[in-house]
Amino acid sequence: MKMFRAYLPVICLFFLCGAWTASADGGEGQTVILNRETIRELALKNYLDIQLAQLNVKASQTELNYVYSKQDEANKAITGPTASRLPVTAEEFLAQIPEYDKLSDEQKVEIDQAIRIQGMINESFNQFINAQNSEQYRALLREQSLNLVSLNDNVRSVISKSNLAKLELDKTKQLVGYYAIQQYTRILSAKNNIASLELEADHLIQNVEDTRHLLKLGLASQAELSEAQSSREDKQAELEQMKTQYNALVHAFTANLGISKDQTLLFQLLEVDVSRDDRSTVSIHLDDNYDLRKINEEIRSARASYDELLTKDRYLADFHLSTWYRKNDEKELLRKQLDRAMKQMEYEEQSLHQKIGHLEKKFNENLQLQRDRIRLAETGQVAHKQLEDINLAVNLMRFQLDNAKLEYYMFQEKKQLALNGVVLLD
């Protein structure tokens, strides 16, 4: 297996520096030294996506605490019906007439008759009230049972929602680390592009001067001079545009990492290892994929709800059953997407190997041609312009090769991201 290792240059960036510099956490007296680990650490601390995902986790936990409290309230025992007990026996009535023994026999007969009638009335009333209380109690129990079915289903739903929020937070952390490194490599690539365009611009400036000199000697036309000037202006405009893009990249990068304009940034060496092996494959355990884990959580929740509600609420159970089936279908579709993405990554790696191999071959050919022209120039067999042209070609090819290696570095990051459970789908 053929291997080569490349180091991309250190870049030091200064943003409106005053008399002091600050560290990444806002302290004074330190330069921010950026490498892969530091960038990921700052991204996890400062990216807004992380903060939003953390808020969602907190919100789902708060919602879960709320439904738990409602569930506890609904589970409290309902007090049974209190029996109605109006007096029905003679003893109960007579206990309320202390002077009964002093009454005449006729008065006692009247009272006894009234007690019998009132006792029958009270007994009927007691039966009516007790029956009504019992029915109300049974109605409350039925209502409590229905409320508990709904609340328990809500609890299961919110638990699943909380689990999904935690999975989304973990996935976001992985993505944020990846995108921060991606911004970093884009800055390095833009830096290479600027250096490349500056070389080309300088070369075209010299070309304008050479053409103007030839015009004076009658060896070039005014049209050729105008064309040379136009080429120089176009290249200068392209250079200014690239500098603007570079500044925008740096601004977005530092803002996302929480780095102020007053801080000094030092980009450390970036090491890129490229393994030349067309048989290289991307081996990913899809069960670790966050999107699949989220769908599995939704399937688990729907199935648990269906099993629980099957004998309690058939309509609600059928709703969860349809969700269960739909999520299973989504899972199969997602698996196909992930399989295709994995295969595409294999082709992407092969393509990058070929690209770097081609550029490296051309670079080595230009290096050899440069050596030959330097040797011939010493004996006057090669014109100075030919030597300048090959020097420019070698330098431009070097920047192209560096950018290709940066591109491969980001592929390695994407592969690692997939190993960590996040596959980027087109």
C-alpha positions in Angstrom: 0.0 0.0 0.0 1.5 3.3 -1.1 1.4 6.1 1.5 2.3 9.7 1.5 2.0 12.4 4.2 1.5 16.1 3.7 1.7 19.1 6.0 -0.2 22.2 5.2 1.3 25.5 6.4 0.8 27.3 9.6 -1.3 30.5 9.2 -1.4 33.3 11.7 -4.3 35.6 11.5 -4.6 39.0 13.3 -8.0 40.7 13.7 -7.7 44.4 14.8 -5.2 43.5 17.4 -4.7 46.0 20.3 -2.2 46.0 23.1 -3.3 42.5 24.3 -4.5 39.3 23.0 -7.2 37.0 24.4 -7.6 33.3 24.8 -10.5 31.3 23.4 -12.5 31.6 26.6 -12.1 35.3 26.8 -9.1 35.5 29.2 -6.3 37.9 28.5 -2.7 37.3 27.5 -3.1 34.2 25.3 -3.1 33.6 21.6 -5.8 31.2 20.4 -3.9 28.2 19.0 -6.3 26.3 16.7 -6.0 22.6 15.9 -8.6 20.0 15.3 -9.2 19.3 19.0 -9.4 23.0 20.0 -11.7 23.8 17.1 -14.1 21.0 18.1 -14.0 22.0 21.7 -14.8 25.7 20.9 -17.5 24.6 18.5 -19.3 22.4 21.2 -19.2 25.4 23.5 -20.3 28.1 21.2 -22.3 26.8 18.2 -25.9 28.0 18.3 -27.1 24.7 17.0 -25.8 23.0 20.2 -27.5 25.6 22.4 -30.8 25.1 20.6 -30.6 21.3 20.9 -29.8 21.6 24.6 -32.8 23.9 25.0 -35.0 21.2 23.4 -33.7 18.6 25.8 -34.5 20.8 28.8 -37.9 21.6 27.4 -38.7 17.9 26.8 -37.6 17.2 30.4 -39.8 20.0 31.8 -42.7 18.6 29.8 -42.0 15.1 31.1 -42.0 16.4 34.7 -45.3 18.1 34.1 -47.0 15.0 32.7 -45.6 12.9 35.6 -47.2 15.3 38.1 -50.5 15.0 36.3 -50.2 11.3 36.3 -49.6 11.3 40.0 -52.6 13.4 40.6 -54.8 11.1 38.5 -53.5 8.0 40.3 -54.7 9.3 43.7 -57.5 7.1 45.1 -61.1 8.5 44.7 -63.0 8.5 48.1 -65.8 6.0 48.1 -69.5 7.2 48.4 -70.7 8.2 51.9 -73.9 6.3 52.8 -77.0 8.4 53.5 -78.4 7.6 57.0 -81.6 9.3 57.8 -83.3 7.7 60.9 -85.7 4.8 60.0 -86.2 2.9 63.3 -88.5 3.8 66.2 -85.5 3.8 68.5 -83.8 6.4 66.4 -86.8 8.7 66.3 -87.7 8.2 70.0 -84.1 9.1 71.0 -85.0 12.5 69.6 -88.1 12.9 71.8 -86.9 13.0 75.4 -90.4 13.7 76.9 -92.0 10.7 75.1 -92.6 8.7 78.3 -94.6 11.6 79.8 -97.0 11.8 76.9 -100.5 10.3 77.0 -101.3 7.0 75.4 -103.3 8.8 72.6 -100.3 11.1 71.9 -97.9 8.1 71.9 -100.2 6.3 69.3 -100.1 9.4 67.0 -96.4 9.7 67.4 -95.8 6.0 66.8 -97.9 6.2 63.6 -96.0 9.3 62.4 -92.7 7.5 63.2 -93.6 4.5 61.1 -94.6 6.6 58.1 -91.5 8.8 58.4 -89.3 5.7 58.7 -90.6 4.3 55.5 -90.1 7.6 53.8 -86.6 7.9 55.1 -85.7 4.4 54.1 -86.8 5.0 50.5 -84.9 8.3 50.5 -81.8 6.6 51.9 -81.9 4.0 49.1 -82.3 6.7 46.4 -79.4 8.8 47.7 -77.1 5.8 48.2 -77.9 4.5 44.7 -77.2 8.0 43.3 -73.9 8.3 45.2 -72.8 4.8 44.0 -73.5 5.7 40.4 -71.5 9.0 40.7 -68.7 7.0 42.3 -68.6 4.5 39.4 -68.8 7.4 36.9 -65.7 9.0 38.6 -63.9 5.7 38.5 -64.6 5.4 34.8 -63.5 9.0 34.2 -60.3 8.3 36.2 -59.6 5.2 34.2 -60.1 7.0 30.9 -57.9 9.9 32.1 -55.2 7.5 33.2 -55.3 5.8 29.8 -54.8 9.1 28.1 -52.2 10.4 30.6 -50.2 7.1 30.4 -50.2 7.4 26.6 -49.1 11.0 26.9 -46.3 10.0 29.3 -45.0 7.3 26.9 -45.1 9.9 24.1 -43.2 12.5 26.1 -40.6 10.0 27.2 -40.0 9.1 23.6 -39.9 12.8 22.7 -37.3 13.3 25.5 -35.2 10.4 24.2 -35.4 11.8 20.6 -34.2 15.2 21.9 -31.2 13.6 23.5 -30.3 11.7 20.4 -30.7 14.9 18.3 -28.4 16.7 20.7 -25.7 13.9 20.4 -26.1 14.0 16.6 -25.8 17.8 16.6 -22.6 17.6 18.5 -21.1 15.3 15.9 -22.3 17.6 13.0 -21.1 20.8 14.7 -17.6 19.3 15.1 -17.6 18.3 11.5 -18.8 21.6 10.1 -16.3 23.6 12.3 -13.5 21.6 10.8 -15.0 22.0 7.3 -15.0 25.8 7.8 -11.4 25.6 8.9 -10.2 23.7 5.9 -12.1 26.1 3.6 -10.2 28.9 5.1 -6.9 27.1 4.4 -8.0 26.4 0.9 -9.0 30.0 0.3 -5.6 31.1 1.6 -4.0 28.8 -1.0 -6.3 30.2 -3.7 -5.3 33.8 -2.7 -1.6 32.9 -2.8 -2.1 31.2 -6.2 -4.0 34.2 -7.6 -1.4 36.6 -6.4 1.3 34.7 -8.2 -0.8 34.7 -11.4 -1.5 38.5 -11.0 2.2 39.2 -10.5 3.0 37.1 -13.6 0.4 39.0 -15.6 1.7 42.4 -14.4 5.1 41.4 -15.7 3.5 40.2 -18.9 2.0 43.7 -19.4 5.4 45.3 -18.9 7.0 42.9 -21.3 4.3 43.5 -23.9 4.6 47.3 -23.5 8.4 47.0 -24.1 7.8 44.9 -27.2 5.3 47.4 -28.4 8.0 50.1 -28.2 10.3 47.9 -30.2 7.6 47.3 -32.8 7.4 43.6 -31.9 3.9 43.7 -30.4 0.6 45.4 -31.3 -1.6 47.8 -29.3 -4.2 45.1 -29.4 -1.8 42.6 -27.7 -1.1 45.2 -25.0 -4.8 45.8 -24.5 -5.4 42.1 -24.2 -2.5 41.7 -21.7 -3.9 44.6 -19.6 -7.4 43.1 -19.7 -6.1 39.8 -18.5 -4.3 41.5 -15.6 -7.4 43.4 -14.6 -9.6 40.3 -14.7 -7.1 38.4 -12.6 -6.9 41.3 -10.1 -10.7 41.4 -9.8 -10.7 37.6 -9.2 -8.1 38.1 -6.5 -10.1 40.8 -4.8 -13.2 38.6 -4.9 -11.3 35.7 -3.4 -10.0 37.9 -0.6 -13.6 39.0 0.1 -14.7 35.3 0.3 -11.8 34.6 2.6 -12.7 37.4 5.0 -16.3 36.2 5.0 -15.1 32.6 5.8 -12.9 33.9 8.7 -15.7 36.0 10.1 -18.2 33.1 10.1 -15.6 30.8 11.5 -14.6 33.0 14.4 -18.2 34.0 15.1 -19.3 30.4 15.3 -16.4 29.5 17.7 -17.1 32.5 19.9 -13.8 34.2 19.1 -13.7 38.0 19.2 -12.2 40.3 16.6 -9.5 41.3 19.1 -8.0 37.9 19.3 -5.0 36.5 17.5 -5.5 33.1 15.9 -2.7 30.6 15.1 -3.6 27.7 12.8 -1.4 24.8 13.6 0.1 22.4 11.0 -2.5 20.1 9.4 -1.3 16.6 8.7 -3.0 14.7 5.9 -2.3 11.0 5.3 -3.6 9.5 2.1 -3.7 5.8 1.6 -3.5 4.7 -2.1 -5.7 1.7 -2.2 -8.6 1.4 -4.6 -10.0 -1.5 -2.6 -10.6 0.8 0.4 -14.1 0.5 1.7 -16.2 2.4 4.2 -17.3 -0.1 6.9 -20.1 1.4 9.0 -22.3 -0.2 11.5 -25.7 1.3 10.6 -27.2 0.3 13.9 -25.1 3.1 15.4 -26.6 5.7 13.0 -28.5 8.4 14.9 -31.2 8.7 12.3 -31.9 5.0 12.5 -31.8 5.1 16.3 -34.3 7.9 16.3 -36.7 5.9 14.1 -36.1 2.8 16.3 -37.1 4.9 19.3 -40.3 6.0 17.5 -41.0 2.4 16.6 -40.4 1.2 20.2 -42.7 3.9 21.5 -45.5 3.2 19.0 -45.3 -0.5 19.7 -45.4 -0.1 23.5 -48.4 2.2 23.2 -50.2 -0.2 20.9 -49.6 -3.2 23.3 -50.7 -1.2 26.3 -53.9 0.3 24.6 -55.1 -2.8 22.7 -57.6 -3.8 25.4 -58.3 -0.2 26.7 -58.8 2.1 23.7 -59.0 0.4 20.4 -59.1 3.6 18.3 -56.0 5.0 20.0 -54.3 1.6 19.7 -55.0 1.6 16.0 -53.4 5.1 15.7 -50.2 3.8 17.3 -50.3 0.7 15.1 -50.4 2.8 11.9 -47.5 4.9 13.3 -45.6 1.7 14.0 -46.1 0.4 10.4 -45.3 3.8 8.9 -42.0 4.1 10.9 -41.0 0.6 9.9 -41.4 1.6 6.2 -39.4 4.8 6.8 -36.7 2.7 8.5 -36.4 0.5 5.4 -36.2 3.6 3.1 -33.6 5.2 5.3 -31.5 2.0 5.3 -31.5 2.1 1.5 -30.4 5.8 1.6 -27.6 5.0 4.0 -26.4 2.0 2.0 -26.3 4.2 -1.2 -24.5 6.9 0.7 -21.9 4.4 1.9 -21.4 3.1 -1.6 -21.0 6.7 -2.9 -18.4 7.4 -0.2 -16.3 4.4 -1.6 -16.5 6.0 -5.1 -15.6 9.4 -3.6 -12.5 8.0 -1.9 -11.4 6.3 -5.1 -12.0 9.5 -7.1 -9.9 11.6 -4.6 -7.1 9.1 -4.7 -7.1 9.3 -8.5 -7.2 13.1 -8.4 -4.3 13.4 -5.9 -2.3 10.8 -7.9 -2.8 12.7 -11.1 -1.9 16.1 -9.6 1.1 14.5 -7.9 2.3 13.1 -11.2 1.9 16.4 -13.0 3.6 18.2 -10.1 6.6 15.9 -10.3 6.8 16.3 -14.1 6.8 20.0 -13.7 9.4 19.8 -11.0 11.6 17.8 -13.4 11.0 20.3 -16.2 11.8 23.1 -13.8 15.2 21.5 -13.0 15.9 21.0 -16.7 15.1 24.6 -17.5 17.2 25.9 -14.7 20.1 23.9 -15.9 19.6 25.0 -19.5 19.1 28.6 -18.4 22.6 28.6 -16.9 24.0 28.0 -20.4 21.6 30.4 -22.1 19.6 27.7 -23.9 16.3 28.7 -22.3 14.7 32.1 -22.4 14.0 33.8 -19.0 10.3 33.9 -19.7 10.2 30.1 -20.2 11.9 29.7 -16.8 9.3 32.1 -15.2 6.5 30.1 -16.8 7.6 26.8 -15.4 8.3 28.4 -12.0 4.7 29.7 -12.0 3.3 26.3 -13.1 5.2 24.5 -10.3 3.9 26.9 -7.6 0.3 26.8 -8.9 0.4 23.0 -9.0 1.7 22.9 -5.5 -1.3 24.9 -4.3 -3.7 22.7 -6.3 -2.1 19.6 -4.7 -2.5 21.2 -1.2 -6.1 21.9 -1.8 -6.7 18.4 -3.1 -5.2 17.0 0.1 -7.4 19.3 2.1 -10.4 17.9 0.2 -9.2 14.4 1.1 -8.8 15.5 4.8 -12.5 16.5 4.8 -13.4 13.2 3.3 -11.6 11.5 6.2 -13.6 13.7 8.5 -16.8 12.7 6.8 -15.9 9.0 7.1 -15.2 9.5 10.8 -18.5 11.3 11.1 -20.2 8.2 9.6 -18.4 6.0 12.0 -19.7 8.2 14.8 -23.3 7.7 13.7 -24.0 10.5 11.2 -24.0 9.8 7.5 -24.4 12.9 5.3 -27.2 12.3 2.8 -27.4 14.3 -0.4 
